[in-house]
Amino acid sequence: MMLKRFTAAVFATLLVAPVVGAETRIKIASMAPDGSFWMNELQAAADTINQRTSGRVSLRFYPGGTMGSDSAVLRKIRIGQLQGGVMLAGGLADLDEDFDIYSLPLLFRSFEEVDYVRQRMDAKLIDGLAKSGLVAFGITETGFTYLMSSKPTRTFADLRGRKAWVPQDDPISLAIVDAAGLSPVPLPISDVLTGLQTGLIDTVAAPPVGAIALQWFTKAPYLTDLPITYVCGALAISEKTLAELSPADRQVVSEVLSAVSVNLDRKTRADDKEARAALAKQGVTFVDPTEEALAEWDVIAAKATKKLVGGRGYDQKLYAEIQQLLEEYRAAHQSGK
């Protein structure tokens, strides 16, 4: 009888134990177009992982938004159709509201401020997302968004009557538009160019790289040189999937994907500078807002931020810590330290 029990216990263990040498395929969605620098880097990382794990772990990417919006990707991760995604912070905020805290309006004034805060806060945001079951391998920059319009926007009065595009289900954009008293026109990103061409909308907010890639600058050739929001994202995979890997294979995945996230973050910063120069060469006019407009934008940003921080469930301590870091940086910068 004891032998039978021992045999049954061993058999049960074998049934639930991972099969040594079995392949784990990790399917990951991305909005980056096939053939782009992003996808080339991600595919190279997949090849490295496959090689270093002797084929035990393979990554398959679905580029170009073929798996739908970030919200759709998260749903597919929940049901196991996908295991990960390269998603914007706004999408990941569906799981952890704090993850898009960097996107609060006019939070940052420069990339130097961004770097100062991110060096000290990225790890906390990544840890917060992990509590929701997704493991991010680093935060990757998309850049600052700027208002781009069919007409110049120098004063705040210039915005009156404008038809401003806002992404669907984007509470930050809606809060900004509401605080500014503008008329929002929610559209999926795929319909924005058509909206500009038909006059349905005449004002968008976009990073320079996105404005070029999506050709929005052809119908919105005036860029107001004031960073409205900072946009970033992350490559993330479900903890459930990673837990199925051996410790050694999981370490390989973490090392390789963390390295590619850092590389993409750096490359995007360089691309942003090149994109601004490219827009100027294409005839886009960079418009400096007046001092009065800047002051009014500060009021609007404060109003929108108060609504967002009070209503969306951001961690108040986290927000206060970011504010303290910004105050430290600005004080040191102003004093020439």
Secondary structure, 3 states (H helix, E strand, C coil): CHHHHHHHHHHHHHHHCCCCCCCEEEEEEECCCCCCHHHHHHHHHHHHHHHHCCCCEEEEEECCCCCCCHHHHHHHHHCCCCCEEEEEHHHHCCCCHHHHHHHCCCCCCCHHHHHHHHHHHHHHHHHHHHCCCEEEEEEEEEEEEEEEECCCCCCHHHHCCCEEEEECCCHHHHHHHHHHCCEEEEECHHHHHHHHHHCCCCEEEECHHHHHHCCHHHCCCEEEEEEEEEEEEEEEEEHHHHHCCCHHHHHHHHHHHHHHHHHHHHHHHHHHHHHHHHHHHCCCEEECCCHHHHHHHHHHHHHHHHHHHHHCCCCHHHHHHHHHHHHHHHHHHHCCC
